[in-house]
Structure formats: C-alpha cells, structure tokens
C-alpha cells in the first residue's frame, strides 16, 4: 500500500529526514512516534478513510469561507493556508 499512498503516510518522517530514501521511512516511523510520545508532542495518526474524510471536510470549510464575502480574506482559512 506504500505505492498507493505515494509515501504520504510518512509525511512527518520525510520532513524530519528529507534525505532518507522513501524505502526506509517505514523503519523510522516507530522511532518518530516514540520520540513524540517521550516529549509530549501530538502524533495524529488516522486511517486512510478518516484522512480522506478530514481532507474533504477541510476543503469544504475553505470553499465556504472563500465564498463568504462578509468575512475578509485575511481572517479566514484561505489566508492562513
């Protein structure tokens, strides 16, 4: 399934170790999770389906904010992105 996801399930690992080949990201994933736990950092891991639901919800929220002309752009999610 790594090919299907395009490596996006290891996005945090990729940004922490950008020079590490993608084939090794799965090996360091548990180390990153352990490090987050040790330092009390949030590590939000969701299923493939939940990730898609969250993405569609965020896109919907952004589209609704962009359509709302009574809310100036600098104060909405479009500007923050």
Biopython code that builds the backbone (N, CA, C, O; Angstrom):
import numpy as np
from Bio.PDB.StructureBuilder import StructureBuilder

atoms = [
    (1, "UNK", "N", (0.813, -1.199, 0.000)),
    (1, "UNK", "CA", (0.000, 0.000, 0.000)),
    (1, "UNK", "C", (0.859, 1.268, 0.000)),
    (1, "UNK", "O", (0.334, 2.358, -0.228)),
    (2, "UNK", "N", (2.148, 1.153, 0.247)),
    (2, "UNK", "CA", (3.002, 2.340, 0.226)),
    (2, "UNK", "C", (2.953, 3.019, -1.137)),
    (2, "UNK", "O", (2.918, 4.247, -1.221)),
    (3, "UNK", "N", (2.951, 2.224, -2.200)),
    (3, "UNK", "CA", (2.891, 2.807, -3.540)),
    (3, "UNK", "C", (1.577, 3.548, -3.744)),
    (3, "UNK", "O", (1.560, 4.644, -4.304)),
    (4, "UNK", "N", (0.476, 2.952, -3.290)),
    (4, "UNK", "CA", (-0.849, 3.559, -3.460)),
    (4, "UNK", "C", (-0.936, 4.909, -2.752)),
    (4, "UNK", "O", (-1.503, 5.859, -3.293)),
    (5, "UNK", "N", (-0.385, 4.994, -1.565)),
    (5, "UNK", "CA", (-0.427, 6.238, -0.791)),
    (5, "UNK", "C", (0.641, 7.230, -1.236)),
    (5, "UNK", "O", (0.606, 8.395, -0.841)),
    (6, "UNK", "N", (1.572, 6.786, -2.039)),
    (6, "UNK", "CA", (2.618, 7.669, -2.535)),
    (6, "UNK", "C", (3.574, 8.141, -1.454)),
    (6, "UNK", "O", (4.272, 9.138, -1.638)),
    (7, "UNK", "N", (3.613, 7.443, -0.337)),
    (7, "UNK", "CA", (4.509, 7.835, 0.748)),
    (7, "UNK", "C", (3.933, 8.895, 1.667)),
    (7, "UNK", "O", (4.598, 9.321, 2.611)),
    (8, "UNK", "N", (2.702, 9.329, 1.406)),
    (8, "UNK", "CA", (2.119, 10.383, 2.233)),
    (8, "UNK", "C", (1.863, 9.944, 3.669)),
    (8, "UNK", "O", (1.741, 10.783, 4.562)),
    (9, "UNK", "N", (1.781, 8.635, 3.897)),
    (9, "UNK", "CA", (1.583, 8.159, 5.262)),
    (9, "UNK", "C", (2.848, 8.356, 6.099)),
    (9, "UNK", "O", (2.824, 8.176, 7.316)),
    (10, "UNK", "N", (3.951, 8.725, 5.444)),
    (10, "UNK", "CA", (5.206, 9.001, 6.141)),
    (10, "UNK", "C", (5.631, 10.448, 5.943)),
    (10, "UNK", "O", (6.825, 10.736, 5.858)),
    (11, "UNK", "N", (4.683, 11.345, 5.870)),
    (11, "UNK", "CA", (4.985, 12.746, 5.601)),
    (11, "UNK", "C", (5.859, 13.366, 6.691)),
    (11, "UNK", "O", (6.811, 14.084, 6.388)),
    (12, "UNK", "N", (5.540, 13.094, 7.951)),
    (12, "UNK", "CA", (6.328, 13.651, 9.056)),
    (12, "UNK", "C", (7.758, 13.128, 8.987)),
    (12, "UNK", "O", (8.715, 13.891, 9.119)),
    (13, "UNK", "N", (7.894, 11.834, 8.782)),
    (13, "UNK", "CA", (9.222, 11.233, 8.707)),
    (13, "UNK", "C", (10.017, 11.834, 7.547)),
    (13, "UNK", "O", (11.215, 12.092, 7.674)),
    (14, "UNK", "N", (9.349, 12.053, 6.428)),
    (14, "UNK", "CA", (10.008, 12.633, 5.265)),
    (14, "UNK", "C", (10.523, 14.046, 5.559)),
    (14, "UNK", "O", (11.619, 14.413, 5.135)),
    (15, "UNK", "N", (9.730, 14.831, 6.285)),
    (15, "UNK", "CA", (10.152, 16.195, 6.583)),
    (15, "UNK", "C", (11.240, 16.244, 7.651)),
    (15, "UNK", "O", (12.056, 17.165, 7.666)),
    (16, "UNK", "N", (11.252, 15.271, 8.531)),
    (16, "UNK", "CA", (12.318, 15.212, 9.528)),
    (16, "UNK", "C", (13.630, 14.705, 8.928)),
    (16, "UNK", "O", (14.714, 15.167, 9.286)),
    (17, "UNK", "N", (13.510, 13.750, 8.013)),
    (17, "UNK", "CA", (14.678, 13.125, 7.388)),
    (17, "UNK", "C", (14.527, 13.201, 5.872)),
    (17, "UNK", "O", (14.315, 12.184, 5.211)),
    (18, "UNK", "N", (14.638, 14.398, 5.331)),
    (18, "UNK", "CA", (14.324, 14.625, 3.916)),
    (18, "UNK", "C", (15.278, 13.908, 2.957)),
    (18, "UNK", "O", (14.900, 13.636, 1.817)),
    (19, "UNK", "N", (16.488, 13.600, 3.381)),
    (19, "UNK", "CA", (17.443, 12.931, 2.501)),
    (19, "UNK", "C", (17.343, 11.395, 2.564)),
    (19, "UNK", "O", (17.987, 10.693, 1.785)),
    (20, "UNK", "N", (16.538, 10.893, 3.490)),
    (20, "UNK", "CA", (16.389, 9.445, 3.650)),
    (20, "UNK", "C", (15.532, 8.886, 2.515)),
    (20, "UNK", "O", (14.457, 9.423, 2.251)),
    (21, "UNK", "N", (15.971, 7.830, 1.839)),
    (21, "UNK", "CA", (15.155, 7.244, 0.772)),
    (21, "UNK", "C", (13.804, 6.768, 1.307)),
    (21, "UNK", "O", (13.695, 6.316, 2.447)),
    (22, "UNK", "N", (12.790, 6.877, 0.471)),
    (22, "UNK", "CA", (11.425, 6.534, 0.875)),
    (22, "UNK", "C", (11.311, 5.099, 1.383)),
    (22, "UNK", "O", (10.502, 4.817, 2.267)),
    (23, "UNK", "N", (12.109, 4.201, 0.834)),
    (23, "UNK", "CA", (12.018, 2.797, 1.246)),
    (23, "UNK", "C", (12.409, 2.586, 2.709)),
    (23, "UNK", "O", (12.114, 1.531, 3.271)),
    (24, "UNK", "N", (13.060, 3.557, 3.335)),
    (24, "UNK", "CA", (13.479, 3.424, 4.738)),
    (24, "UNK", "C", (12.569, 4.173, 5.714)),
    (24, "UNK", "O", (12.754, 4.076, 6.928)),
    (25, "UNK", "N", (11.601, 4.910, 5.203)),
    (25, "UNK", "CA", (10.743, 5.710, 6.084)),
    (25, "UNK", "C", (9.911, 4.839, 7.016)),
    (25, "UNK", "O", (9.658, 5.222, 8.158)),
    (26, "UNK", "N", (9.484, 3.674, 6.544)),
    (26, "UNK", "CA", (8.685, 2.779, 7.385)),
    (26, "UNK", "C", (9.487, 2.335, 8.618)),
    (26, "UNK", "O", (8.921, 2.159, 9.697)),
    (27, "UNK", "N", (10.789, 2.157, 8.456)),
    (27, "UNK", "CA", (11.630, 1.716, 9.579)),
    (27, "UNK", "C", (11.772, 2.778, 10.663)),
    (27, "UNK", "O", (11.853, 2.445, 11.845)),
    (28, "UNK", "N", (11.802, 4.046, 10.278)),
    (28, "UNK", "CA", (11.999, 5.087, 11.295)),
    (28, "UNK", "C", (10.679, 5.608, 11.856)),
    (28, "UNK", "O", (10.681, 6.367, 12.826)),
    (29, "UNK", "N", (9.562, 5.218, 11.267)),
    (29, "UNK", "CA", (8.256, 5.675, 11.745)),
    (29, "UNK", "C", (8.027, 5.369, 13.228)),
    (29, "UNK", "O", (7.588, 6.260, 13.955)),
    (30, "UNK", "N", (8.305, 4.148, 13.713)),
    (30, "UNK", "CA", (8.130, 3.887, 15.150)),
    (30, "UNK", "C", (9.034, 4.748, 16.024)),
    (30, "UNK", "O", (8.653, 5.112, 17.136)),
    (31, "UNK", "N", (10.217, 5.074, 15.539)),
    (31, "UNK", "CA", (11.139, 5.918, 16.309)),
    (31, "UNK", "C", (10.586, 7.337, 16.446)),
    (31, "UNK", "O", (10.708, 7.960, 17.501)),
    (32, "UNK", "N", (9.984, 7.836, 15.381)),
    (32, "UNK", "CA", (9.395, 9.177, 15.422)),
    (32, "UNK", "C", (8.208, 9.192, 16.387)),
    (32, "UNK", "O", (8.053, 10.133, 17.166)),
    (33, "UNK", "N", (7.371, 8.154, 16.337)),
    (33, "UNK", "CA", (6.222, 8.073, 17.248)),
    (33, "UNK", "C", (6.684, 8.020, 18.704)),
    (33, "UNK", "O", (6.104, 8.668, 19.576)),
    (34, "UNK", "N", (7.734, 7.240, 18.950)),
    (34, "UNK", "CA", (8.284, 7.123, 20.307)),
    (34, "UNK", "C", (8.854, 8.459, 20.782)),
    (34, "UNK", "O", (8.680, 8.833, 21.942)),
    (35, "UNK", "N", (9.526, 9.169, 19.898)),
    (35, "UNK", "CA", (10.092, 10.469, 20.236)),
    (35, "UNK", "C", (8.984, 11.475, 20.561)),
    (35, "UNK", "O", (9.106, 12.250, 21.510)),
    (36, "UNK", "N", (7.909, 11.462, 19.776)),
    (36, "UNK", "CA", (6.770, 12.353, 20.048)),
    (36, "UNK", "C", (6.161, 12.047, 21.414)),
    (36, "UNK", "O", (5.842, 12.955, 22.180)),
    (37, "UNK", "N", (6.005, 10.764, 21.705)),
    (37, "UNK", "CA", (5.438, 10.365, 22.994)),
    (37, "UNK", "C", (6.331, 10.811, 24.147)),
    (37, "UNK", "O", (5.845, 11.311, 25.162)),
    (38, "UNK", "N", (7.641, 10.628, 23.984)),
    (38, "UNK", "CA", (8.604, 10.991, 25.016)),
    (38, "UNK", "C", (8.548, 12.480, 25.354)),
    (38, "UNK", "O", (8.685, 12.859, 26.517)),
    (39, "UNK", "N", (8.348, 13.316, 24.350)),
    (39, "UNK", "CA", (8.352, 14.761, 24.545)),
    (39, "UNK", "C", (6.952, 15.374, 24.616)),
    (39, "UNK", "O", (6.804, 16.596, 24.634)),
    (40, "UNK", "N", (5.928, 14.519, 24.655)),
    (40, "UNK", "CA", (4.560, 15.003, 24.790)),
    (40, "UNK", "C", (4.047, 15.760, 23.572)),
    (40, "UNK", "O", (3.194, 16.639, 23.698)),
    (41, "UNK", "N", (4.564, 15.422, 22.395)),
    (41, "UNK", "CA", (4.119, 16.071, 21.163)),
    (41, "UNK", "C", (2.949, 15.306, 20.558)),
    (41, "UNK", "O", (2.917, 14.076, 20.616)),
    (42, "UNK", "N", (1.992, 16.017, 19.982)),
    (42, "UNK", "CA", (0.855, 15.311, 19.368)),
    (42, "UNK", "C", (1.310, 14.537, 18.137)),
    (42, "UNK", "O", (2.108, 15.032, 17.341)),
    (43, "UNK", "N", (0.805, 13.342, 17.990)),
    (43, "UNK", "CA", (1.106, 12.494, 16.835)),
    (43, "UNK", "C", (-0.235, 11.966, 16.333)),
    (43, "UNK", "O", (-0.689, 10.905, 16.762)),
    (44, "UNK", "N", (-0.854, 12.693, 15.441)),
    (44, "UNK", "CA", (-2.199, 12.370, 14.974)),
    (44, "UNK", "C", (-2.131, 11.351, 13.847)),
    (44, "UNK", "O", (-1.748, 11.685, 12.725)),
    (45, "UNK", "N", (-2.497, 10.121, 14.141)),
    (45, "UNK", "CA", (-2.477, 9.048, 13.150)),
    (45, "UNK", "C", (-3.910, 8.584, 12.940)),
    (45, "UNK", "O", (-4.588, 8.172, 13.881)),
    (46, "UNK", "N", (-4.360, 8.656, 11.690)),
    (46, "UNK", "CA", (-5.725, 8.245, 11.364)),
    (46, "UNK", "C", (-5.690, 7.243, 10.214)),
    (46, "UNK", "O", (-4.680, 7.114, 9.520)),
    (47, "UNK", "N", (-6.785, 6.546, 10.021)),
    (47, "UNK", "CA", (-6.875, 5.571, 8.942)),
    (47, "UNK", "C", (-6.932, 6.291, 7.590)),
    (47, "UNK", "O", (-7.133, 7.504, 7.523)),
    (48, "UNK", "N", (-6.753, 5.526, 6.535)),
    (48, "UNK", "CA", (-6.827, 6.066, 5.175)),
    (48, "UNK", "C", (-8.167, 6.742, 4.937)),
    (48, "UNK", "O", (-8.225, 7.838, 4.379)),
    (49, "UNK", "N", (-9.242, 6.091, 5.358)),
    (49, "UNK", "CA", (-10.593, 6.637, 5.131)),
    (49, "UNK", "C", (-10.822, 7.896, 5.951)),
    (49, "UNK", "O", (-11.384, 8.868, 5.447)),
    (50, "UNK", "N", (-10.394, 7.891, 7.205)),
    (50, "UNK", "CA", (-10.550, 9.068, 8.060)),
    (50, "UNK", "C", (-9.746, 10.246, 7.500)),
    (50, "UNK", "O", (-10.205, 11.387, 7.538)),
    (51, "UNK", "N", (-8.556, 9.967, 6.984)),
    (51, "UNK", "CA", (-7.733, 11.027, 6.392)),
    (51, "UNK", "C", (-8.449, 11.656, 5.199)),
    (51, "UNK", "O", (-8.403, 12.873, 5.019)),
    (52, "UNK", "N", (-9.110, 10.831, 4.385)),
    (52, "UNK", "CA", (-9.858, 11.365, 3.246)),
    (52, "UNK", "C", (-11.053, 12.187, 3.696)),
    (52, "UNK", "O", (-11.347, 13.228, 3.108)),
    (53, "UNK", "N", (-11.744, 11.730, 4.733)),
    (53, "UNK", "CA", (-12.882, 12.491, 5.272)),
    (53, "UNK", "C", (-12.403, 13.845, 5.799)),
    (53, "UNK", "O", (-13.036, 14.866, 5.532)),
    (54, "UNK", "N", (-11.311, 13.865, 6.531)),
    (54, "UNK", "CA", (-10.768, 15.119, 7.062)),
    (54, "UNK", "C", (-10.341, 16.064, 5.933)),
    (54, "UNK", "O", (-10.545, 17.275, 6.023)),
    (55, "UNK", "N", (-9.753, 15.512, 4.882)),
    (55, "UNK", "CA", (-9.332, 16.333, 3.750)),
    (55, "UNK", "C", (-10.520, 16.974, 3.057)),
    (55, "UNK", "O", (-10.499, 18.171, 2.772)),
    (56, "UNK", "N", (-11.563, 16.187, 2.782)),
    (56, "UNK", "CA", (-12.761, 16.717, 2.118)),
    (56, "UNK", "C", (-13.440, 17.759, 3.006)),
    (56, "UNK", "O", (-13.912, 18.781, 2.508)),
    (57, "UNK", "N", (-13.493, 17.512, 4.309)),
    (57, "UNK", "CA", (-14.098, 18.479, 5.228)),
    (57, "UNK", "C", (-13.324, 19.797, 5.224)),
    (57, "UNK", "O", (-13.923, 20.872, 5.203)),
    (58, "UNK", "N", (-12.005, 19.711, 5.243)),
    (58, "UNK", "CA", (-11.184, 20.927, 5.219)),
    (58, "UNK", "C", (-11.375, 21.687, 3.915)),
    (58, "UNK", "O", (-11.489, 22.913, 3.924)),
    (59, "UNK", "N", (-11.412, 20.976, 2.799)),
    (59, "UNK", "CA", (-11.647, 21.628, 1.504)),
    (59, "UNK", "C", (-13.006, 22.305, 1.469)),
    (59, "UNK", "O", (-13.143, 23.403, 0.931)),
    (60, "UNK", "N", (-14.009, 21.656, 2.041)),
    (60, "UNK", "CA", (-15.354, 22.243, 2.092)),
    (60, "UNK", "C", (-15.350, 23.512, 2.947)),
    (60, "UNK", "O", (-15.914, 24.532, 2.549)),
    (61, "UNK", "N", (-14.714, 23.449, 4.120)),
    (61, "UNK", "CA", (-14.652, 24.620, 5.005)),
    (61, "UNK", "C", (-13.956, 25.794, 4.326)),
    (61, "UNK", "O", (-14.406, 26.935, 4.436)),
    (62, "UNK", "N", (-12.866, 25.517, 3.628)),
    (62, "UNK", "CA", (-12.126, 26.571, 2.939)),
    (62, "UNK", "C", (-12.976, 27.171, 1.821)),
    (62, "UNK", "O", (-13.009, 28.389, 1.643)),
    (63, "UNK", "N", (-13.659, 26.311, 1.072)),
    (63, "UNK", "CA", (-14.502, 26.802, -0.024)),
    (63, "UNK", "C", (-15.630, 27.675, 0.509)),
    (63, "UNK", "O", (-15.944, 28.708, -0.082)),
    (64, "UNK", "N", (-16.243, 27.271, 1.621)),
    (64, "UNK", "CA", (-17.324, 28.075, 2.201)),
    (64, "UNK", "C", (-16.805, 29.403, 2.720)),
    (64, "UNK", "O", (-17.488, 30.421, 2.601)),
    (65, "UNK", "N", (-15.615, 29.412, 3.290)),
    (65, "UNK", "CA", (-15.027, 30.664, 3.766)),
    (65, "UNK", "C", (-14.662, 31.576, 2.604)),
    (65, "UNK", "O", (-14.829, 32.792, 2.694)),
    (66, "UNK", "N", (-14.165, 30.998, 1.515)),
    (66, "UNK", "CA", (-13.797, 31.804, 0.354)),
    (66, "UNK", "C", (-15.040, 32.428, -0.287)),
    (66, "UNK", "O", (-14.967, 33.513, -0.864)),
    (67, "UNK", "N", (-16.165, 31.748, -0.184)),
    (67, "UNK", "CA", (-17.414, 32.236, -0.766)),
    (67, "UNK", "C", (-18.057, 33.305, 0.105)),
    (67, "UNK", "O", (-18.863, 34.093, -0.390)),
    (68, "UNK", "N", (-17.719, 33.350, 1.387)),
    (68, "UNK", "CA", (-18.320, 34.288, 2.325)),
    (68, "UNK", "C", (-17.677, 35.667, 2.162)),
    (68, "UNK", "O", (-16.573, 35.899, 2.654)),
    (69, "UNK", "N", (-18.358, 36.574, 1.478)),
    (69, "UNK", "CA", (-17.802, 37.897, 1.212)),
    (69, "UNK", "C", (-17.872, 38.823, 2.423)),
    (69, "UNK", "O", (-17.199, 39.853, 2.441)),
    (70, "UNK", "N", (-18.671, 38.480, 3.436)),
    (70, "UNK", "CA", (-18.746, 39.324, 4.626)),
    (70, "UNK", "C", (-17.545, 39.115, 5.548)),
    (70, "UNK", "O", (-17.317, 39.911, 6.459)),
    (71, "UNK", "N", (-16.779, 38.050, 5.316)),
    (71, "UNK", "CA", (-15.591, 37.748, 6.117)),
    (71, "UNK", "C", (-14.361, 38.060, 5.267)),
    (71, "UNK", "O", (-14.107, 37.343, 4.299)),
    (72, "UNK", "N", (-13.596, 39.086, 5.582)),
    (72, "UNK", "CA", (-12.433, 39.432, 4.767)),
    (72, "UNK", "C", (-11.434, 38.281, 4.674)),
    (72, "UNK", "O", (-11.274, 37.511, 5.621)),
    (73, "UNK", "N", (-10.790, 38.173, 3.570)),
    (73, "UNK", "CA", (-9.863, 37.075, 3.317)),
    (73, "UNK", "C", (-8.789, 36.929, 4.389)),
    (73, "UNK", "O", (-8.504, 35.797, 4.779)),
    (74, "UNK", "N", (-8.169, 38.011, 4.896)),
    (74, "UNK", "CA", (-7.107, 37.805, 5.891)),
    (74, "UNK", "C", (-7.553, 37.140, 7.188)),
    (74, "UNK", "O", (-6.707, 36.722, 7.979)),
    (75, "UNK", "N", (-8.854, 37.032, 7.428)),
    (75, "UNK", "CA", (-9.310, 36.446, 8.683)),
    (75, "UNK", "C", (-9.888, 35.046, 8.495)),
    (75, "UNK", "O", (-10.531, 34.528, 9.408)),
    (76, "UNK", "N", (-9.678, 34.421, 7.341)),
    (76, "UNK", "CA", (-10.236, 33.092, 7.161)),
    (76, "UNK", "C", (-9.158, 32.064, 6.814)),
    (76, "UNK", "O", (-7.981, 32.406, 6.699)),
    (77, "UNK", "N", (-9.559, 30.829, 6.650)),
    (77, "UNK", "CA", (-8.644, 29.729, 6.445)),
    (77, "UNK", "C", (-7.882, 29.826, 5.131)),
    (77, "UNK", "O", (-6.764, 29.319, 5.031)),
    (78, "UNK", "N", (-8.461, 30.464, 4.125)),
    (78, "UNK", "CA", (-7.782, 30.636, 2.849)),
    (78, "UNK", "C", (-6.519, 31.461, 3.054)),
    (78, "UNK", "O", (-5.462, 31.113, 2.529)),
    (79, "UNK", "N", (-6.614, 32.530, 3.797)),
    (79, "UNK", "CA", (-5.462, 33.385, 4.045)),
    (79, "UNK", "C", (-4.412, 32.642, 4.860)),
    (79, "UNK", "O", (-3.220, 32.749, 4.572)),
    (80, "UNK", "N", (-4.831, 31.898, 5.861)),
    (80, "UNK", "CA", (-3.905, 31.176, 6.726)),
    (80, "UNK", "C", (-3.141, 30.109, 5.938)),
    (80, "UNK", "O", (-1.976, 29.838, 6.229)),
    (81, "UNK", "N", (-3.796, 29.506, 4.943)),
    (81, "UNK", "CA", (-3.150, 28.463, 4.148)),
    (81, "UNK", "C", (-2.046, 29.059, 3.315)),
    (81, "UNK", "O", (-1.378, 28.342, 2.571)),
]
sb = StructureBuilder()
sb.init_structure("model")
sb.init_model(0)
sb.init_chain("A")
sb.init_seg("    ")
for serial, (resi, resn, name, xyz) in enumerate(atoms, 1):
    if name == "N":
        sb.init_residue(resn, " ", resi, " ")
    sb.init_atom(name, np.array(xyz, "f"), 0.0, 1.0, " ", f" {name:<3s}", serial, name[0])
structure = sb.get_structure()
